Amino acid sequence: MTAIEISQGPTSILVLEDLPSTSDWLVGIARETFPEASISTAMTLKQSLKLVTDNSFDLLLVDLGLPDGTGLDLIKRVRQEDEHSYIVVTTIFEDDQHLTAALRAGANGYLLKDEPRESLIQHLNDISKNRPPISNRALGRIVNQFNRSGGDQVSLTSREEDVLTLIAKGYNVSESAEMLDLTANTVKGYVKTIYAKLGISSRAEATAEAIKRNLIEV
């Protein structure tokens, strides 16, 4: 997993959104969800890159389509320098290309801005429960991508399936270790092996894979 799990909620948030009204809307959602956090905003890729150079953010809400580039460039920059920041894409794009590119770049979640306010708040609240904040339509696309991949399903051991199930359900490494009566380091090893076997790099993809294997239901 590429980022820390924010169990107590973020203390600093960056909202990257080029439309003022939408930016205000997202800031309001972030403030309602995480009332104790300080919130900064950027309207261009250039502004956001300067902010992450000068500051460290626990949570970033990142739009993809910007007047001077793409939010993917911000995600990649942050991932190069700070693997602990939690990055959630907030976008209107729900196609496979944008979704896959964002997850591969290092995004931890993918939210569609046409969802109701209450739904987005619930998804953001899921972060503290170690569940990837990802819109149901986007999650459905991830599952479909796995189903279309073709070929034989990669085999996992029963223990690896146990670990995948718990990770997909939102349990962190320590909680999974306790439930399986294993050490945290052992579970970390299993997670690394599972991700390598399945060719995935995010909890969202792990969740989709668990759904595909009928290990969990949505």
C-alpha positions in Angstrom: 0.0 0.0 0.0 1.4 3.4 -1.0 0.0 5.6 1.7 -0.7 5.7 5.4 -4.1 5.0 6.7 -5.6 8.2 8.3 -7.2 6.7 11.4 -7.7 10.0 13.2 -8.5 12.2 10.2 -6.3 14.5 8.2 -4.9 17.7 9.8 -4.0 19.4 6.5 -5.9 19.2 3.2 -5.2 20.5 -0.3 -8.1 20.9 -2.8 -7.1 21.2 -6.4 -10.0 22.4 -8.5 -10.1 25.0 -11.3 -13.8 26.0 -11.1 -14.4 28.4 -8.2 -17.9 27.3 -7.4 -16.9 23.6 -7.5 -13.8 24.4 -5.3 -16.0 26.1 -2.7 -18.3 23.0 -2.8 -15.5 20.6 -2.3 -14.0 22.7 0.5 -17.4 22.7 2.2 -17.5 18.9 2.0 -14.0 18.6 3.3 -14.7 21.0 6.1 -17.8 19.2 7.1 -16.1 15.8 7.0 -12.9 16.9 8.7 -13.7 20.0 10.8 -10.4 20.1 12.6 -8.3 20.2 9.4 -6.7 23.2 7.7 -7.6 23.5 4.1 -5.6 25.1 1.2 -6.8 25.5 -2.4 -5.2 25.7 -5.8 -6.9 26.3 -9.2 -4.0 25.4 -11.5 -1.4 22.7 -11.6 1.3 25.3 -11.2 -0.2 26.6 -8.0 -0.6 23.1 -6.6 2.9 22.1 -7.4 4.2 25.1 -5.5 2.0 24.3 -2.5 3.2 20.7 -2.2 6.8 21.9 -2.6 6.4 24.3 0.4 4.0 22.3 2.5 3.0 18.7 3.5 -0.6 17.6 3.1 -2.2 14.6 4.8 -5.1 14.5 2.2 -5.3 15.9 -1.3 -8.5 16.2 -3.4 -7.3 16.3 -7.0 -9.2 17.3 -10.1 -7.8 15.8 -13.3 -8.7 18.3 -16.0 -6.9 21.6 -15.4 -6.3 24.7 -17.5 -2.5 24.2 -17.5 -2.2 20.4 -17.4 -3.5 17.3 -15.5 -3.9 16.4 -11.9 -2.0 13.3 -12.7 1.2 15.3 -12.7 0.5 16.5 -9.1 -0.2 12.9 -8.0 3.1 11.7 -9.5 5.0 14.5 -7.9 3.6 13.9 -4.5 4.2 10.1 -4.8 7.8 10.7 -5.7 8.4 12.7 -2.6 5.9 11.6 0.0 4.3 8.1 0.0 2.3 9.0 3.2 -0.1 11.5 1.7 -3.6 10.2 1.0 -4.7 11.2 -2.5 -8.3 11.2 -3.7 -9.2 12.1 -7.3 -12.4 14.2 -7.6 -13.4 14.4 -11.2 -16.2 14.1 -13.8 -14.2 11.5 -15.8 -15.5 8.0 -15.2 -13.9 6.3 -18.2 -11.4 3.4 -17.9 -8.5 5.5 -19.2 -8.6 8.2 -16.6 -9.5 5.8 -13.8 -6.6 3.4 -14.5 -4.1 6.2 -15.0 -5.0 7.8 -11.7 -4.7 4.6 -9.7 -1.5 3.7 -11.4 -0.1 7.1 -10.6 -0.7 6.6 -7.0 -4.2 7.8 -6.1 -5.9 6.1 -3.1 -9.4 6.9 -4.2 -11.6 8.1 -7.1 -14.7 10.1 -6.5 -17.1 11.4 -9.2 -18.3 14.9 -8.6 -21.8 14.3 -9.9 -22.6 12.3 -6.8 -24.7 13.8 -4.1 -22.9 15.8 -1.4 -23.9 13.2 1.3 -22.5 10.4 -0.7 -19.1 12.2 -1.1 -19.0 12.9 2.6 -19.6 9.2 3.3 -16.9 8.2 1.0 -14.4 10.6 2.6 -15.5 9.3 6.1 -14.5 5.8 4.8 -10.9 6.9 4.8 -10.8 6.8 8.6 -12.1 3.2 8.4 -9.3 2.3 6.0 -11.7 1.8 3.1 -10.8 3.3 -0.2 -13.0 6.3 -1.1 -14.2 5.2 -4.5 -17.5 5.9 -6.2 -19.6 2.8 -6.9 -19.6 3.4 -10.7 -15.8 3.7 -10.7 -15.5 0.6 -8.6 -17.7 -1.2 -11.1 -15.4 -0.2 -13.9 -12.4 -1.6 -12.0 -14.2 -4.9 -11.5 -15.1 -4.9 -15.2 -11.4 -4.3 -16.1 -10.4 -7.4 -14.1 -13.1 -9.4 -15.7 -12.0 -8.4 -19.2 -8.4 -9.1 -18.5 -8.8 -12.6 -19.8 -6.6 -15.7 -19.1 -6.6 -17.9 -16.0 -7.2 -16.3 -12.7 -4.0 -15.9 -10.7 -4.0 -18.5 -7.9 -3.7 -17.4 -4.3 -3.1 -19.5 -1.3 -5.8 -19.8 1.3 -3.8 -17.5 3.6 -3.3 -15.0 0.9 -7.1 -15.0 0.2 -7.6 -14.4 3.9 -5.3 -11.4 3.9 -6.8 -10.0 0.6 -10.3 -10.3 2.1 -9.4 -8.3 5.2 -7.5 -5.7 3.3 -10.4 -5.3 0.9 -12.9 -5.0 3.8 -10.9 -2.0 5.1 -8.8 -3.5 7.9 -5.3 -2.3 8.2 -2.2 -4.4 8.6 -2.2 -4.4 12.4 -5.9 -5.3 12.6 -5.5 -8.0 10.0 -2.5 -9.5 11.8 -4.4 -9.7 15.1 -7.5 -11.3 13.4 -5.3 -13.9 11.7 -3.0 -14.4 14.7 0.0 -13.4 12.7 2.7 -10.7 13.1 2.3 -7.4 11.4 5.5 -8.0 9.4 4.1 -11.3 8.2 0.9 -9.6 6.9 3.0 -6.9 5.3 4.8 -9.7 3.4 1.6 -11.3 2.3 0.2 -7.9 1.1 3.4 -7.4 -0.9 3.2 -10.8 -2.4 -0.5 -10.5 -3.2 0.0 -7.1 -4.9 2.9 -8.5 -7.0 0.9 -11.6 -8.0 -2.1 -9.7 -9.1 -0.2 -6.8 -10.6 -2.0 -4.2 -8.5 -0.8 -1.2 -6.5 -3.8 0.1 -4.6 -6.4 -0.9 -2.0 -9.1 0.0 -4.5 -7.7 -2.6 -7.0 -7.4 -5.1 -4.1 -11.1 -4.5 -3.3 -12.1 -5.0 -6.9 -10.1 -8.2 -7.1 -11.7 -9.5 -3.9 -15.1 -8.8 -5.4 -14.2 -10.6 -8.5 -13.1 -13.6 -6.5 -16.4 -13.5 -4.5 -14.5 -13.0 -1.3 -16.5 -9.9 -0.4 -19.8 -8.4 -1.5 -20.8 -4.8 -2.2 
